[in-house]
């Protein structure tokens, strides 16, 4: 239990360190024709997404006002360690989609479903499935990690 807490704390600290070094020159920007007026939306969502070889992926997504995002994923019932992962990148919003671009340049897509977010496939289309690909709004923000100065 303590080992998991230490590993999680180190992952979050590493994540913040890497975010500070992020080169924003490679970020895709939306042209005025693609961009739409941004409407207020919750800045964090949580849920359990489907998983092919585990009980589900407990997912937390945090959008920051500076255009960055952090996602924490924990594979429920996973037999191998580590079972928790953090990813980060930049986000952009069009009229109908939220586009997340990770630190490797790979994109993932979501769309608003009320206040919730529905995960889309790799091309940005709805996933045809009986499983729930929805993240619900959460009233929390990205956890702050205490660091000594």
VMD Tcl script that builds the backbone (N, CA, C; Angstrom):
set m [mol new atoms 447]
animate dup $m
set s [atomselect $m all]
$s set {name element resname resid chain x y z} {
  {N N UNK 1 A 0.834 -1.191 0.000}
  {CA C UNK 1 A 0.000 0.000 0.000}
  {C C UNK 1 A 0.878 1.252 0.000}
  {N N UNK 2 A 1.893 1.273 0.877}
  {CA C UNK 2 A 2.797 2.419 0.942}
  {C C UNK 2 A 3.589 2.519 -0.356}
  {N N UNK 3 A 3.971 1.342 -0.900}
  {CA C UNK 3 A 4.730 1.332 -2.144}
  {C C UNK 3 A 3.919 1.956 -3.279}
  {N N UNK 4 A 2.612 1.617 -3.354}
  {CA C UNK 4 A 1.750 2.187 -4.388}
  {C C UNK 4 A 1.641 3.697 -4.223}
  {N N UNK 5 A 1.527 4.155 -2.972}
  {CA C UNK 5 A 1.410 5.592 -2.717}
  {C C UNK 5 A 2.681 6.312 -3.153}
  {N N UNK 6 A 3.830 5.720 -2.870}
  {CA C UNK 6 A 5.101 6.333 -3.259}
  {C C UNK 6 A 5.228 6.362 -4.775}
  {N N UNK 7 A 4.875 5.252 -5.433}
  {CA C UNK 7 A 4.956 5.188 -6.889}
  {C C UNK 7 A 4.013 6.210 -7.517}
  {N N UNK 8 A 2.800 6.322 -6.977}
  {CA C UNK 8 A 1.839 7.290 -7.497}
  {C C UNK 8 A 2.352 8.715 -7.301}
  {N N UNK 9 A 2.881 9.011 -6.121}
  {CA C UNK 9 A 3.414 10.349 -5.849}
  {C C UNK 9 A 4.568 10.673 -6.796}
  {N N UNK 10 A 5.447 9.708 -7.024}
  {CA C UNK 10 A 6.574 9.930 -7.929}
  {C C UNK 10 A 6.082 10.151 -9.362}
  {N N UNK 11 A 5.045 9.408 -9.763}
  {CA C UNK 11 A 4.500 9.569 -11.113}
  {C C UNK 11 A 3.921 10.969 -11.297}
  {N N UNK 12 A 3.198 11.462 -10.283}
  {CA C UNK 12 A 2.601 12.797 -10.370}
  {C C UNK 12 A 3.695 13.866 -10.400}
  {N N UNK 13 A 4.721 13.715 -9.564}
  {CA C UNK 13 A 5.833 14.678 -9.555}
  {C C UNK 13 A 6.533 14.676 -10.903}
  {N N UNK 14 A 6.786 13.477 -11.451}
  {CA C UNK 14 A 7.427 13.373 -12.763}
  {C C UNK 14 A 6.568 14.019 -13.838}
  {N N UNK 15 A 5.275 13.816 -13.730}
  {CA C UNK 15 A 4.343 14.372 -14.699}
  {C C UNK 15 A 4.414 15.896 -14.704}
  {N N UNK 16 A 4.400 16.504 -13.512}
  {CA C UNK 16 A 4.489 17.960 -13.439}
  {C C UNK 16 A 5.829 18.455 -13.973}
  {N N UNK 17 A 6.893 17.717 -13.705}
  {CA C UNK 17 A 8.206 18.092 -14.208}
  {C C UNK 17 A 8.214 18.064 -15.728}
  {N N UNK 18 A 7.667 17.000 -16.307}
  {CA C UNK 18 A 7.625 16.886 -17.761}
  {C C UNK 18 A 6.730 17.942 -18.390}
  {N N UNK 19 A 5.626 18.269 -17.718}
  {CA C UNK 19 A 4.728 19.292 -18.254}
  {C C UNK 19 A 5.438 20.635 -18.312}
  {N N UNK 20 A 6.316 20.900 -17.366}
  {CA C UNK 20 A 7.056 22.149 -17.361}
  {C C UNK 20 A 8.043 22.237 -18.510}
  {N N UNK 21 A 8.478 21.078 -19.012}
  {CA C UNK 21 A 9.437 21.025 -20.112}
  {C C UNK 21 A 8.761 20.870 -21.459}
  {N N UNK 22 A 7.461 20.866 -21.488}
  {CA C UNK 22 A 6.717 20.597 -22.712}
  {C C UNK 22 A 7.023 21.646 -23.772}
  {N N UNK 23 A 7.374 21.199 -24.970}
  {CA C UNK 23 A 7.630 22.093 -26.091}
  {C C UNK 23 A 6.316 22.330 -26.813}
  {N N UNK 24 A 5.767 23.505 -26.704}
  {CA C UNK 24 A 4.458 23.793 -27.276}
  {C C UNK 24 A 4.536 24.172 -28.755}
  {N N UNK 25 A 5.716 24.183 -29.353}
  {CA C UNK 25 A 5.847 24.548 -30.757}
  {C C UNK 25 A 5.194 23.522 -31.673}
  {N N UNK 26 A 5.034 22.286 -31.208}
  {CA C UNK 26 A 4.490 21.222 -32.036}
  {C C UNK 26 A 2.976 21.086 -31.910}
  {N N UNK 27 A 2.326 21.924 -31.135}
  {CA C UNK 27 A 0.900 21.808 -30.869}
  {C C UNK 27 A 0.100 22.204 -32.102}
  {N N UNK 28 A -0.854 21.350 -32.485}
  {CA C UNK 28 A -1.761 21.693 -33.576}
  {C C UNK 28 A -2.709 22.780 -33.092}
  {N N UNK 29 A -2.925 23.776 -33.928}
  {CA C UNK 29 A -3.876 24.816 -33.565}
  {C C UNK 29 A -5.045 24.760 -34.536}
  {N N UNK 30 A -6.173 25.204 -34.074}
  {CA C UNK 30 A -7.369 25.205 -34.904}
  {C C UNK 30 A -7.445 26.513 -35.674}
  {N N UNK 31 A -7.742 26.418 -36.949}
  {CA C UNK 31 A -7.927 27.629 -37.743}
  {C C UNK 31 A -9.256 28.259 -37.345}
  {N N UNK 32 A -9.445 29.545 -37.614}
  {CA C UNK 32 A -10.710 30.185 -37.245}
  {C C UNK 32 A -11.926 29.466 -37.825}
  {N N UNK 33 A -11.791 28.863 -39.002}
  {CA C UNK 33 A -12.923 28.150 -39.596}
  {C C UNK 33 A -13.278 26.902 -38.793}
  {N N UNK 34 A -12.278 26.259 -38.170}
  {CA C UNK 34 A -12.523 25.056 -37.386}
  {C C UNK 34 A -12.976 25.384 -35.972}
  {N N UNK 35 A -12.471 26.473 -35.437}
  {CA C UNK 35 A -12.745 26.806 -34.043}
  {C C UNK 35 A -14.186 27.266 -33.880}
  {N N UNK 36 A -14.729 26.957 -32.740}
  {CA C UNK 36 A -16.082 27.411 -32.417}
  {C C UNK 36 A -16.014 28.121 -31.074}
  {N N UNK 37 A -17.032 28.905 -30.793}
  {CA C UNK 37 A -17.079 29.587 -29.510}
  {C C UNK 37 A -17.047 28.552 -28.389}
  {N N UNK 38 A -16.133 28.741 -27.474}
  {CA C UNK 38 A -16.041 27.811 -26.353}
  {C C UNK 38 A -17.168 28.086 -25.382}
  {N N UNK 39 A -17.838 27.054 -24.981}
  {CA C UNK 39 A -18.906 27.173 -24.003}
  {C C UNK 39 A -18.385 26.646 -22.677}
  {N N UNK 40 A -18.888 27.172 -21.564}
  {CA C UNK 40 A -18.431 26.675 -20.273}
  {C C UNK 40 A -18.670 25.173 -20.172}
  {N N UNK 41 A -17.687 24.474 -19.631}
  {CA C UNK 41 A -17.827 23.042 -19.426}
  {C C UNK 41 A -17.011 22.642 -18.211}
  {N N UNK 42 A -17.384 21.582 -17.535}
  {CA C UNK 42 A -16.602 21.134 -16.389}
  {C C UNK 42 A -15.163 20.859 -16.803}
  {N N UNK 43 A -14.279 21.010 -15.887}
  {CA C UNK 43 A -12.870 20.834 -16.196}
  {C C UNK 43 A -12.311 19.494 -15.735}
  {N N UNK 44 A -13.128 18.653 -15.152}
  {CA C UNK 44 A -12.650 17.318 -14.775}
  {C C UNK 44 A -13.786 16.312 -14.870}
  {N N UNK 45 A -13.413 15.108 -15.253}
  {CA C UNK 45 A -14.378 14.023 -15.426}
  {C C UNK 45 A -13.774 12.737 -14.883}
  {N N UNK 46 A -14.658 11.822 -14.476}
  {CA C UNK 46 A -14.217 10.517 -13.967}
  {C C UNK 46 A -15.185 9.442 -14.422}
  {N N UNK 47 A -14.665 8.228 -14.501}
  {CA C UNK 47 A -15.510 7.094 -14.842}
  {C C UNK 47 A -14.679 5.843 -15.008}
  {N N UNK 48 A -15.355 4.743 -15.247}
  {CA C UNK 48 A -14.681 3.470 -15.501}
  {C C UNK 48 A -14.979 3.099 -16.948}
  {N N UNK 49 A -13.934 3.086 -17.764}
  {CA C UNK 49 A -14.069 2.757 -19.176}
  {C C UNK 49 A -13.839 1.264 -19.389}
  {N N UNK 50 A -14.390 0.702 -20.468}
  {CA C UNK 50 A -14.226 -0.730 -20.733}
  {C C UNK 50 A -12.761 -1.117 -20.945}
  {N N UNK 51 A -12.461 -2.375 -20.624}
  {CA C UNK 51 A -11.111 -2.911 -20.762}
  {C C UNK 51 A -11.225 -4.342 -21.283}
  {N N UNK 52 A -10.403 -4.703 -22.268}
  {CA C UNK 52 A -10.471 -6.040 -22.865}
  {C C UNK 52 A -9.960 -7.130 -21.930}
  {N N UNK 53 A -8.962 -6.816 -21.097}
  {CA C UNK 53 A -8.363 -7.862 -20.267}
  {C C UNK 53 A -8.308 -7.504 -18.779}
  {N N UNK 54 A -9.213 -6.641 -18.337}
  {CA C UNK 54 A -9.320 -6.329 -16.912}
  {C C UNK 54 A -10.778 -5.965 -16.615}
  {N N UNK 55 A -11.057 -5.620 -15.365}
  {CA C UNK 55 A -12.433 -5.311 -14.955}
  {C C UNK 55 A -12.904 -3.937 -15.431}
  {N N UNK 56 A -11.994 -3.091 -15.813}
  {CA C UNK 56 A -12.319 -1.746 -16.275}
  {C C UNK 56 A -11.145 -0.826 -16.015}
  {N N UNK 57 A -11.171 0.335 -16.638}
  {CA C UNK 57 A -10.099 1.315 -16.461}
  {C C UNK 57 A -10.688 2.524 -15.751}
  {N N UNK 58 A -10.343 2.672 -14.469}
  {CA C UNK 58 A -10.779 3.831 -13.696}
  {C C UNK 58 A -10.016 5.039 -14.231}
  {N N UNK 59 A -10.748 5.991 -14.786}
  {CA C UNK 59 A -10.141 7.091 -15.527}
  {C C UNK 59 A -10.536 8.431 -14.930}
  {N N UNK 60 A -9.552 9.305 -14.753}
  {CA C UNK 60 A -9.782 10.692 -14.332}
  {C C UNK 60 A -9.112 11.596 -15.356}
  {N N UNK 61 A -9.869 12.542 -15.898}
  {CA C UNK 61 A -9.347 13.486 -16.880}
  {C C UNK 61 A -9.485 14.890 -16.322}
  {N N UNK 62 A -8.382 15.631 -16.339}
  {CA C UNK 62 A -8.355 17.000 -15.834}
  {C C UNK 62 A -7.912 17.929 -16.960}
  {N N UNK 63 A -8.740 18.928 -17.295}
  {CA C UNK 63 A -8.364 19.950 -18.268}
  {C C UNK 63 A -7.941 21.199 -17.511}
  {N N UNK 64 A -6.832 21.753 -17.901}
  {CA C UNK 64 A -6.344 22.979 -17.285}
  {C C UNK 64 A -6.641 24.157 -18.211}
  {N N UNK 65 A -6.774 25.349 -17.632}
  {CA C UNK 65 A -7.107 26.552 -18.399}
  {C C UNK 65 A -6.015 26.932 -19.395}
  {N N UNK 66 A -4.779 26.476 -19.157}
  {CA C UNK 66 A -3.678 26.821 -20.055}
  {C C UNK 66 A -3.617 25.926 -21.293}
  {N N UNK 67 A -4.632 25.075 -21.486}
  {CA C UNK 67 A -4.668 24.225 -22.668}
  {C C UNK 67 A -3.988 22.882 -22.490}
  {N N UNK 68 A -3.611 22.548 -21.262}
  {CA C UNK 68 A -2.993 21.249 -21.002}
  {C C UNK 68 A -3.993 20.330 -20.317}
  {N N UNK 69 A -3.717 19.034 -20.364}
  {CA C UNK 69 A -4.562 18.046 -19.697}
  {C C UNK 69 A -3.685 16.981 -19.057}
  {N N UNK 70 A -4.262 16.322 -18.055}
  {CA C UNK 70 A -3.629 15.185 -17.383}
  {C C UNK 70 A -4.694 14.109 -17.249}
  {N N UNK 71 A -4.320 12.872 -17.549}
  {CA C UNK 71 A -5.241 11.750 -17.394}
  {C C UNK 71 A -4.568 10.688 -16.532}
  {N N UNK 72 A -5.283 10.254 -15.499}
  {CA C UNK 72 A -4.828 9.149 -14.656}
  {C C UNK 72 A -5.698 7.945 -14.970}
  {N N UNK 73 A -5.069 6.800 -15.213}
  {CA C UNK 73 A -5.799 5.572 -15.519}
  {C C UNK 73 A -5.308 4.457 -14.611}
  {N N UNK 74 A -6.261 3.742 -13.992}
  {CA C UNK 74 A -5.920 2.607 -13.130}
  {C C UNK 74 A -6.687 1.394 -13.639}
  {N N UNK 75 A -5.933 0.354 -13.990}
  {CA C UNK 75 A -6.530 -0.869 -14.520}
  {C C UNK 75 A -7.017 -1.717 -13.354}
  {N N UNK 76 A -8.337 -1.855 -13.245}
  {CA C UNK 76 A -8.948 -2.580 -12.135}
  {C C UNK 76 A -8.797 -4.084 -12.340}
  {N N UNK 77 A -8.346 -4.781 -11.304}
  {CA C UNK 77 A -8.186 -6.228 -11.380}
  {C C UNK 77 A -6.986 -6.663 -12.195}
  {N N UNK 78 A -6.075 -5.749 -12.492}
  {CA C UNK 78 A -4.886 -6.100 -13.269}
  {C C UNK 78 A -3.963 -6.969 -12.429}
  {N N UNK 79 A -3.375 -7.955 -13.059}
  {CA C UNK 79 A -2.490 -8.882 -12.346}
  {C C UNK 79 A -1.040 -8.439 -12.383}
  {N N UNK 80 A -0.714 -7.531 -13.270}
  {CA C UNK 80 A 0.668 -7.079 -13.398}
  {C C UNK 80 A 0.795 -5.638 -12.932}
  {N N UNK 81 A 1.946 -5.328 -12.387}
  {CA C UNK 81 A 2.249 -3.962 -11.967}
  {C C UNK 81 A 3.169 -3.332 -12.997}
  {N N UNK 82 A 3.156 -2.072 -13.233}
  {CA C UNK 82 A 2.237 -1.127 -12.610}
  {C C UNK 82 A 0.851 -1.216 -13.254}
  {N N UNK 83 A -0.159 -0.935 -12.476}
  {CA C UNK 83 A -1.524 -0.953 -12.997}
  {C C UNK 83 A -2.095 0.459 -13.119}
  {N N UNK 84 A -1.310 1.457 -12.745}
  {CA C UNK 84 A -1.739 2.855 -12.839}
  {C C UNK 84 A -0.789 3.615 -13.753}
  {N N UNK 85 A -1.371 4.491 -14.571}
  {CA C UNK 85 A -0.577 5.256 -15.517}
  {C C UNK 85 A -1.097 6.686 -15.572}
  {N N UNK 86 A -0.204 7.607 -15.868}
  {CA C UNK 86 A -0.583 9.005 -16.056}
  {C C UNK 86 A -0.107 9.432 -17.437}
  {N N UNK 87 A -0.914 10.227 -18.123}
  {CA C UNK 87 A -0.523 10.783 -19.409}
  {C C UNK 87 A -0.894 12.264 -19.410}
  {N N UNK 88 A -0.313 13.003 -20.330}
  {CA C UNK 88 A -0.551 14.442 -20.372}
  {C C UNK 88 A -0.380 14.946 -21.795}
  {N N UNK 89 A -0.827 16.156 -22.026}
  {CA C UNK 89 A -0.670 16.765 -23.337}
  {C C UNK 89 A -1.425 18.071 -23.412}
  {N N UNK 90 A -1.856 18.411 -24.619}
  {CA C UNK 90 A -2.599 19.643 -24.843}
  {C C UNK 90 A -3.990 19.299 -25.364}
  {N N UNK 91 A -4.929 20.211 -25.160}
  {CA C UNK 91 A -6.294 19.982 -25.628}
  {C C UNK 91 A -6.788 21.166 -26.439}
  {N N UNK 92 A -7.728 20.859 -27.336}
  {CA C UNK 92 A -8.419 21.880 -28.126}
  {C C UNK 92 A -9.870 21.441 -28.228}
  {N N UNK 93 A -10.757 22.395 -28.363}
  {CA C UNK 93 A -12.176 22.064 -28.448}
  {C C UNK 93 A -12.758 22.691 -29.699}
  {N N UNK 94 A -13.453 21.881 -30.479}
  {CA C UNK 94 A -14.199 22.380 -31.626}
  {C C UNK 94 A -15.659 22.430 -31.206}
  {N N UNK 95 A -16.543 22.715 -32.135}
  {CA C UNK 95 A -17.960 22.809 -31.800}
  {C C UNK 95 A -18.505 21.500 -31.256}
  {N N UNK 96 A -17.989 20.370 -31.740}
  {CA C UNK 96 A -18.570 19.093 -31.327}
  {C C UNK 96 A -17.588 18.097 -30.728}
  {N N UNK 97 A -16.302 18.425 -30.651}
  {CA C UNK 97 A -15.326 17.461 -30.143}
  {C C UNK 97 A -14.293 18.117 -29.244}
  {N N UNK 98 A -13.809 17.313 -28.320}
  {CA C UNK 98 A -12.648 17.662 -27.516}
  {C C UNK 98 A -11.511 16.812 -28.056}
  {N N UNK 99 A -10.418 17.448 -28.460}
  {CA C UNK 99 A -9.286 16.736 -29.041}
  {C C UNK 99 A -8.127 16.804 -28.055}
  {N N UNK 100 A -7.686 15.632 -27.585}
  {CA C UNK 100 A -6.536 15.543 -26.693}
  {C C UNK 100 A -5.339 15.078 -27.507}
  {N N UNK 101 A -4.247 15.821 -27.444}
  {CA C UNK 101 A -3.012 15.419 -28.108}
  {C C UNK 101 A -2.001 15.130 -27.014}
  {N N UNK 102 A -1.522 13.873 -26.955}
  {CA C UNK 102 A -0.614 13.504 -25.872}
  {C C UNK 102 A 0.818 13.930 -26.173}
  {N N UNK 103 A 1.718 13.648 -25.255}
  {CA C UNK 103 A 3.105 14.089 -25.368}
  {C C UNK 103 A 3.832 13.440 -26.542}
  {N N UNK 104 A 3.278 12.361 -27.107}
  {CA C UNK 104 A 3.882 11.691 -28.265}
  {C C UNK 104 A 3.228 12.134 -29.573}
  {N N UNK 105 A 2.251 13.033 -29.492}
  {CA C UNK 105 A 1.573 13.523 -30.679}
  {C C UNK 105 A 0.347 12.722 -31.079}
  {N N UNK 106 A 0.001 11.690 -30.311}
  {CA C UNK 106 A -1.176 10.880 -30.626}
  {C C UNK 106 A -2.431 11.582 -30.121}
  {N N UNK 107 A -3.482 11.503 -30.920}
  {CA C UNK 107 A -4.730 12.190 -30.588}
  {C C UNK 107 A -5.785 11.206 -30.100}
  {N N UNK 108 A -6.615 11.686 -29.184}
  {CA C UNK 108 A -7.818 10.957 -28.785}
  {C C UNK 108 A -8.960 11.968 -28.795}
  {N N UNK 109 A -10.168 11.448 -28.981}
  {CA C UNK 109 A -11.319 12.315 -29.199}
  {C C UNK 109 A -12.444 11.988 -28.221}
  {N N UNK 110 A -13.143 13.033 -27.793}
  {CA C UNK 110 A -14.311 12.910 -26.923}
  {C C UNK 110 A -15.356 13.886 -27.433}
  {N N UNK 111 A -16.616 13.643 -27.072}
  {CA C UNK 111 A -17.658 14.613 -27.390}
  {C C UNK 111 A -18.524 14.812 -26.158}
  {N N UNK 112 A -19.073 16.015 -26.067}
  {CA C UNK 112 A -19.948 16.330 -24.942}
  {C C UNK 112 A -21.235 15.531 -25.076}
  {N N UNK 113 A -21.669 15.001 -23.956}
  {CA C UNK 113 A -22.940 14.278 -23.873}
  {C C UNK 113 A -23.610 14.823 -22.617}
  {N N UNK 114 A -24.319 15.960 -22.775}
  {CA C UNK 114 A -24.778 16.701 -21.605}
  {C C UNK 114 A -23.542 17.303 -20.948}
  {N N UNK 115 A -23.392 17.099 -19.640}
  {CA C UNK 115 A -22.183 17.539 -18.936}
  {C C UNK 115 A -21.091 16.480 -18.979}
  {N N UNK 116 A -21.417 15.291 -19.456}
  {CA C UNK 116 A -20.466 14.180 -19.500}
  {C C UNK 116 A -19.650 14.231 -20.789}
  {N N UNK 117 A -18.616 13.395 -20.848}
  {CA C UNK 117 A -17.816 13.233 -22.057}
  {C C UNK 117 A -17.925 11.793 -22.525}
  {N N UNK 118 A -18.136 11.609 -23.817}
  {CA C UNK 118 A -18.182 10.275 -24.401}
  {C C UNK 118 A -16.922 10.075 -25.235}
  {N N UNK 119 A -16.203 8.996 -24.953}
  {CA C UNK 119 A -14.994 8.674 -25.703}
  {C C UNK 119 A -15.375 8.281 -27.126}
  {N N UNK 120 A -14.606 8.778 -28.105}
  {CA C UNK 120 A -14.825 8.448 -29.508}
  {C C UNK 120 A -13.691 7.550 -29.997}
  {N N UNK 121 A -13.837 6.972 -31.192}
  {CA C UNK 121 A -12.784 6.098 -31.712}
  {C C UNK 121 A -11.604 6.926 -32.215}
  {N N UNK 122 A -10.596 6.257 -32.768}
  {CA C UNK 122 A -9.358 6.937 -33.187}
  {C C UNK 122 A -9.553 7.942 -34.320}
  {N N UNK 123 A -10.663 7.824 -35.049}
  {CA C UNK 123 A -10.965 8.777 -36.118}
  {C C UNK 123 A -11.922 9.874 -35.659}
  {N N UNK 124 A -12.359 9.814 -34.408}
  {CA C UNK 124 A -13.272 10.823 -33.887}
  {C C UNK 124 A -14.734 10.507 -34.115}
  {N N UNK 125 A -15.048 9.232 -34.369}
  {CA C UNK 125 A -16.430 8.801 -34.585}
  {C C UNK 125 A -16.953 8.073 -33.355}
  {N N UNK 126 A -18.279 8.054 -33.162}
  {CA C UNK 126 A -18.846 7.330 -32.014}
  {C C UNK 126 A -18.473 5.847 -32.051}
  {N N UNK 127 A -18.256 5.275 -30.884}
  {CA C UNK 127 A -17.929 3.855 -30.764}
  {C C UNK 127 A -19.232 3.074 -30.714}
  {N N UNK 128 A -19.393 2.151 -31.643}
  {CA C UNK 128 A -20.588 1.308 -31.686}
  {C C UNK 128 A -20.369 0.142 -30.733}
  {N N UNK 129 A -20.949 0.214 -29.540}
  {CA C UNK 129 A -20.732 -0.818 -28.536}
  {C C UNK 129 A -21.835 -0.757 -27.492}
  {N N UNK 130 A -22.038 -1.874 -26.823}
  {CA C UNK 130 A -22.988 -1.909 -25.713}
  {C C UNK 130 A -22.330 -1.421 -24.420}
  {N N UNK 131 A -21.004 -1.260 -24.433}
  {CA C UNK 131 A -20.280 -0.833 -23.243}
  {C C UNK 131 A -20.355 0.681 -23.073}
  {N N UNK 132 A -20.154 1.130 -21.842}
  {CA C UNK 132 A -20.246 2.540 -21.493}
  {C C UNK 132 A -18.882 3.214 -21.648}
  {N N UNK 133 A -18.771 4.140 -22.567}
  {CA C UNK 133 A -17.538 4.890 -22.799}
  {C C UNK 133 A -17.694 6.333 -22.321}
  {N N UNK 134 A -18.417 6.542 -21.228}
  {CA C UNK 134 A -18.742 7.883 -20.752}
  {C C UNK 134 A -18.005 8.216 -19.463}
  {N N UNK 135 A -17.463 9.428 -19.408}
  {CA C UNK 135 A -16.874 9.977 -18.188}
  {C C UNK 135 A -17.836 11.033 -17.658}
  {N N UNK 136 A -18.126 10.970 -16.374}
  {CA C UNK 136 A -19.063 11.906 -15.743}
  {C C UNK 136 A -18.299 13.090 -15.150}
  {N N UNK 137 A -18.933 14.271 -15.084}
  {CA C UNK 137 A -18.248 15.426 -14.501}
  {C C UNK 137 A -17.906 15.176 -13.036}
  {N N UNK 138 A -16.756 15.674 -12.634}
  {CA C UNK 138 A -16.302 15.544 -11.246}
  {C C UNK 138 A -16.058 16.941 -10.702}
  {N N UNK 139 A -16.290 17.117 -9.431}
  {CA C UNK 139 A -16.130 18.427 -8.802}
  {C C UNK 139 A -14.735 18.616 -8.217}
  {N N UNK 140 A -13.750 17.978 -8.803}
  {CA C UNK 140 A -12.389 18.113 -8.288}
  {C C UNK 140 A -11.480 18.606 -9.397}
  {N N UNK 141 A -10.367 19.150 -8.982}
  {CA C UNK 141 A -9.371 19.593 -9.941}
  {C C UNK 141 A -8.142 18.719 -9.783}
  {N N UNK 142 A -7.171 18.959 -10.617}
  {CA C UNK 142 A -5.942 18.185 -10.580}
  {C C UNK 142 A -5.335 18.273 -9.191}
  {N N UNK 143 A -5.037 17.122 -8.572}
  {CA C UNK 143 A -4.487 17.164 -7.222}
  {C C UNK 143 A -3.155 17.900 -7.190}
  {N N UNK 144 A -2.991 18.703 -6.177}
  {CA C UNK 144 A -1.733 19.417 -5.992}
  {C C UNK 144 A -0.791 18.539 -5.185}
  {N N UNK 145 A 0.441 18.438 -5.630}
  {CA C UNK 145 A 1.430 17.631 -4.935}
  {C C UNK 145 A 2.360 18.566 -4.176}
  {N N UNK 146 A 2.439 18.396 -2.844}
  {CA C UNK 146 A 3.340 19.274 -2.094}
  {C C UNK 146 A 4.793 19.003 -2.471}
  {N N UNK 147 A 5.534 20.070 -2.755}
  {CA C UNK 147 A 6.949 19.937 -3.077}
  {C C UNK 147 A 7.727 20.955 -2.258}
  {N N UNK 148 A 8.892 20.547 -1.808}
  {CA C UNK 148 A 9.731 21.473 -1.054}
  {C C UNK 148 A 10.448 22.399 -2.017}
  {N N UNK 149 A 10.669 23.624 -1.594}
  {CA C UNK 149 A 11.364 24.599 -2.433}
  {C C UNK 149 A 12.811 24.684 -2.054}
}
mol reanalyze $m
mol bondsrecalc $m
mol representation Tube
mol addrep $m
